[in-house]
Amino acid sequence: TNDCPSSLAAGANCTVTVTYRALTLGPGSGTPGLVTGTLVITDDSATSPLDIPLSGTASPVPFAKGEVVLGVGNGKIQRRSAAGQLIQVIDAGVTGDIAGMAFDSSGSLYAAAFGGLKIQKFDSNGNLLGTFADFAALSLTDKPESILFDRAGNAYVGSPDNSYIYKFDASGNLLNQYNVAVGLHGTAWMDIASDQCTIYYTSLDVSIKRYDVCTSAQLSPLTNSLTTAYALRIRPNGEVMVADSDSVDRLDASGNALQTYTPLN
C-alpha cells in the first residue's frame, strides 16, 4: 500500500508499505526458507526505475478453528481461512494425492498420503514431524484414504482397497485390523459416533455402513438409499452429513433424509 500522490513536490515524501506473507513451508523439519522479492518504483527521474531488493523468512502460525485444510495433489496441502483466503501451502514430503485428514486432541494434523502409502504427521503450525504410519513397512498394500481419532487418542484408518478398518495407538503402532462388510470401495471414508465405538463408513455405493469396534461386530447400515456415498461427518446431535454423488445430504440419526444441499458450479 502507499499514500503517494500522482505528483510529489521537491523535498516532500510519501510512504510505501510492503507486507510479506509466506505461504510455503518445506518438508522435513519444516524450517521455513528465505524468499526474496523486489519493490520497483517508477517515476520521471533519470534514475527510474528504482529497484529495492526485499527478503523475508516464513513464520508458521498455529492452525485455528474454522480454517479449511485440503489436499490438492502432488503431496501438497492447502490451509485456507473460513472465507477461502490462502494462508499456507504445506509439503507433506510424499508424492501422489493427500486424501483424508484429521487433528488429534493436541492440534497435530495427520494426512493420509494415498499415493505414498503413509500417514504423515504435522505439528500445530503445519511443520512436518514425520511418518505416523507406513503401510508399506507394515506389509499393508492398502492405500490409506481416511483417518479419524477417538477421545482416547487411537487412530482409525480406512482404505478403498480392502475390507479393513485399521486401528493405531497414539504412537502409530498397529493395534487391530477389523474385517468389515464393504461395498464397491472398501472403507473409503469414516467417522466415529459419540459412543466412541460405532464407526460409520462409506464404500462409494448406496450405503452408510456401521461397525462396532468395541465388540468387533458388524451393525446394520444407517441407510441403503444413497446414490454414491463419499465423505461423511456425524454432527454432535447425531445427524449425518454425507457427500452423495453431486449433492450433500443431511440425515437424521435413524438415516432418514432431512435435507439435500446442491453445491453451486
C-alpha positions as CSV (number, residue, x, y, z in Angstrom):
1,T,0.0,0.0,0.0
2,N,1.1,3.6,-0.4
3,D,0.0,7.2,0.2
4,C,2.0,8.6,-2.7
5,P,0.2,11.2,-4.8
6,S,0.5,11.3,-8.6
7,S,3.0,14.2,-8.2
8,L,5.4,14.7,-5.3
9,A,6.9,18.1,-4.6
10,A,10.7,18.6,-4.2
11,G,11.8,17.7,-0.7
12,A,8.4,16.0,0.1
13,N,8.0,12.4,1.0
14,C,5.4,9.6,0.9
15,T,5.3,6.1,2.4
16,V,5.1,2.7,0.6
17,T,4.3,-0.2,2.9
18,V,5.2,-3.8,1.8
19,T,3.8,-6.7,3.9
20,Y,5.4,-10.1,3.5
21,R,3.1,-13.1,3.8
22,A,4.8,-16.5,3.5
23,L,2.7,-19.3,2.1
24,T,5.0,-22.3,1.7
25,L,6.8,-24.5,4.3
26,G,9.1,-27.2,3.1
27,P,9.2,-30.9,4.1
28,G,11.5,-32.4,6.7
29,S,12.0,-30.2,9.8
30,G,9.6,-27.7,8.4
31,T,12.1,-24.9,8.7
32,P,10.9,-22.0,6.5
33,G,13.1,-20.9,3.7
34,L,14.2,-17.4,2.6
35,V,12.0,-15.8,0.0
36,T,13.2,-12.7,-2.0
37,G,11.4,-10.1,-4.0
38,T,11.8,-6.7,-5.5
39,L,9.9,-3.4,-5.0
40,V,10.1,-1.4,-8.2
41,I,9.4,2.4,-8.0
42,T,8.9,4.1,-11.4
43,D,9.0,7.9,-11.7
44,D,10.1,10.6,-14.2
45,S,13.7,10.9,-12.9
46,A,16.8,9.9,-14.9
47,T,17.4,7.0,-12.5
48,S,14.0,5.5,-12.9
49,P,13.1,2.7,-12.2
50,L,14.4,2.3,-8.7
51,D,14.7,-1.4,-7.7
52,I,14.7,-2.1,-4.0
53,P,15.5,-5.8,-3.0
54,L,13.3,-7.4,-0.3
55,S,13.6,-10.6,1.6
56,G,11.7,-12.4,4.3
57,T,11.5,-15.7,6.2
58,A,8.3,-17.5,6.8
59,S,7.0,-17.7,10.4
60,P,4.4,-20.5,10.8
61,V,1.3,-19.8,12.8
62,P,-0.9,-22.4,14.6
63,F,-4.0,-23.9,13.0
64,A,-7.1,-22.1,14.0
65,K,-10.7,-23.2,14.4
66,G,-12.7,-22.5,11.3
67,E,-9.8,-22.9,8.8
68,V,-10.2,-25.3,5.9
69,V,-7.4,-27.8,5.3
70,L,-7.5,-29.7,2.0
71,G,-5.3,-31.9,-0.2
72,V,-4.5,-30.5,-3.6
73,G,-2.4,-33.2,-5.2
74,N,1.4,-33.9,-5.6
75,G,1.8,-34.2,-1.8
76,K,0.6,-30.7,-1.1
77,I,-1.9,-29.4,1.5
78,Q,-3.6,-26.0,1.5
79,R,-4.6,-24.1,4.6
80,R,-7.4,-21.6,3.9
81,S,-9.3,-19.2,6.1
82,A,-13.0,-19.6,6.7
83,A,-13.5,-17.1,3.9
84,G,-11.4,-19.1,1.5
85,Q,-8.2,-17.0,1.6
86,L,-5.0,-19.0,1.1
87,I,-2.9,-19.0,4.3
88,Q,-0.3,-21.6,3.7
89,V,0.8,-24.4,1.4
90,I,2.3,-27.4,3.3
91,D,4.5,-30.0,1.7
92,A,3.8,-33.5,3.0
93,G,7.1,-34.8,1.7
94,V,5.5,-37.5,-0.4
95,T,4.3,-37.9,-4.0
96,G,0.8,-38.5,-5.0
97,D,-2.5,-37.3,-3.6
98,I,-3.3,-36.4,0.0
99,A,-6.8,-37.7,0.9
100,G,-8.4,-37.6,4.3
101,M,-7.0,-35.6,7.2
102,A,-7.7,-35.3,10.9
103,F,-6.5,-33.5,14.0
104,D,-5.7,-35.2,17.3
105,S,-6.5,-33.6,20.7
106,S,-3.2,-31.7,20.8
107,G,-3.9,-30.0,17.5
108,S,-1.4,-32.0,15.4
109,L,-2.6,-32.7,11.8
110,Y,-2.5,-36.2,10.2
111,A,-2.8,-36.6,6.5
112,A,-3.5,-39.9,4.6
113,A,-0.9,-39.9,1.7
114,F,-3.0,-42.0,-0.6
115,G,-0.2,-42.4,-3.2
116,G,2.6,-42.8,-0.7
117,L,1.0,-45.5,1.5
118,K,1.7,-43.3,4.6
119,I,0.0,-41.3,7.2
120,Q,2.1,-38.1,7.7
121,K,2.1,-36.1,10.9
122,F,2.4,-32.3,11.3
123,D,2.6,-30.2,14.4
124,S,0.1,-27.5,15.2
125,N,1.9,-25.0,12.9
126,G,1.9,-27.3,9.9
127,N,5.6,-28.4,10.2
128,L,6.1,-32.0,9.1
129,L,7.2,-34.1,12.0
130,G,7.5,-37.4,10.1
131,T,5.5,-40.5,9.2
132,F,2.9,-41.7,11.8
133,A,2.2,-45.0,10.0
134,D,3.9,-46.5,7.0
135,F,1.6,-49.0,5.3
136,A,4.4,-50.4,3.1
137,A,6.6,-51.1,6.1
138,L,3.7,-52.9,7.8
139,S,3.3,-55.1,4.7
140,L,-0.1,-53.5,4.1
141,T,-0.9,-53.0,0.4
142,D,-4.0,-50.9,1.1
143,K,-3.9,-47.1,0.3
144,P,-4.9,-45.1,3.4
145,E,-7.7,-42.7,2.4
146,S,-9.3,-41.6,5.7
147,I,-8.3,-41.1,9.3
148,L,-10.1,-40.3,12.5
149,F,-9.3,-40.2,16.2
150,D,-11.3,-41.3,19.2
151,R,-11.2,-39.5,22.5
152,A,-8.6,-41.9,23.8
153,G,-6.1,-40.9,21.1
154,N,-6.4,-44.0,19.0
155,A,-6.4,-43.5,15.2
156,Y,-8.7,-45.4,12.8
157,V,-7.7,-45.6,9.1
158,G,-9.9,-46.5,6.2
159,S,-8.9,-47.6,2.7
160,P,-10.8,-48.1,-0.6
161,D,-8.7,-51.2,-1.4
162,N,-9.8,-53.8,1.1
163,S,-12.4,-54.8,3.7
164,Y,-10.5,-53.5,6.8
165,I,-10.5,-50.7,9.3
166,Y,-7.1,-50.3,10.9
167,K,-6.6,-49.2,14.5
168,F,-3.4,-47.5,15.6
169,D,-2.4,-46.2,19.0
170,A,-1.2,-42.6,19.5
171,S,2.4,-43.6,18.7
172,G,1.5,-45.2,15.4
173,N,1.6,-48.8,16.4
174,L,-0.9,-51.1,14.7
175,L,-3.3,-52.5,17.3
176,N,-6.0,-54.2,15.2
177,Q,-7.4,-54.9,11.8
178,Y,-11.2,-55.1,11.7
179,N,-12.6,-57.2,8.8
180,V,-15.8,-55.4,7.9
181,A,-18.5,-55.6,5.3
182,V,-17.8,-53.3,2.3
183,G,-19.4,-52.2,-0.9
184,L,-17.6,-51.1,-4.1
185,H,-14.5,-49.5,-2.5
186,G,-13.6,-50.7,1.0
187,T,-13.8,-48.3,3.9
188,A,-13.1,-45.2,1.9
189,W,-14.5,-42.5,4.4
190,M,-15.3,-42.8,8.1
191,D,-16.4,-41.1,11.2
192,I,-16.9,-42.3,14.8
193,A,-20.2,-41.8,16.8
194,S,-20.4,-40.2,20.2
195,D,-20.4,-43.7,21.9
196,Q,-16.7,-44.0,20.7
197,C,-17.5,-47.5,19.4
198,T,-19.6,-47.2,16.3
199,I,-17.8,-46.3,13.1
200,Y,-19.8,-45.1,10.2
201,Y,-18.2,-45.6,6.8
202,T,-18.9,-45.4,3.1
203,S,-17.8,-47.6,0.2
204,L,-18.8,-45.3,-2.7
205,D,-22.1,-47.1,-3.1
206,V,-25.6,-46.7,-1.8
207,S,-25.0,-47.4,1.9
208,I,-23.6,-45.9,5.0
209,K,-22.4,-48.9,6.9
210,R,-21.6,-49.3,10.6
211,Y,-19.2,-51.3,12.6
212,D,-18.7,-51.6,16.4
213,V,-15.0,-51.6,17.2
214,C,-15.7,-52.2,20.9
215,T,-17.4,-55.6,20.3
216,S,-16.0,-56.3,16.8
217,A,-19.5,-56.6,15.5
218,Q,-21.0,-55.6,12.1
219,L,-24.1,-53.5,12.6
220,S,-27.0,-52.8,10.3
221,P,-26.4,-49.9,7.8
222,L,-27.7,-46.5,8.6
223,T,-29.1,-46.2,5.1
224,N,-29.2,-48.0,1.8
225,S,-30.9,-45.2,-0.1
226,L,-28.0,-43.2,-1.4
227,T,-26.6,-42.9,-5.0
228,T,-22.8,-42.8,-4.5
229,A,-21.7,-42.1,-0.9
230,Y,-18.4,-40.4,-0.4
231,A,-17.1,-38.4,2.7
232,L,-19.3,-38.2,5.8
233,R,-19.4,-36.5,9.1
234,I,-21.5,-37.2,12.2
235,R,-22.9,-34.0,13.8
236,P,-23.0,-33.5,17.6
237,N,-26.8,-34.0,17.5
238,G,-26.4,-37.4,15.8
239,E,-27.3,-36.2,12.4
240,V,-25.1,-37.3,9.5
241,M,-23.8,-35.2,6.6
242,V,-22.8,-37.3,3.6
243,A,-21.5,-36.3,0.1
244,D,-23.8,-38.3,-2.2
245,S,-22.8,-38.1,-5.8
246,D,-23.1,-34.4,-6.7
247,S,-25.0,-33.3,-3.6
248,V,-24.7,-33.2,0.2
249,D,-27.4,-35.0,2.2
250,R,-28.4,-34.4,5.8
251,L,-29.8,-37.5,7.5
252,D,-31.3,-37.9,11.0
253,A,-29.8,-40.4,13.5
254,S,-32.0,-43.1,12.0
255,G,-30.9,-42.5,8.4
256,N,-34.0,-40.6,7.3
257,A,-33.4,-37.8,4.7
258,L,-33.9,-34.3,6.2
259,Q,-32.3,-32.0,3.5
260,T,-30.3,-32.0,0.3
261,Y,-27.8,-29.4,-0.5
262,T,-26.7,-28.9,-4.1
263,P,-23.4,-27.0,-4.4
264,L,-23.0,-24.2,-6.9
265,N,-21.0,-24.9,-10.0
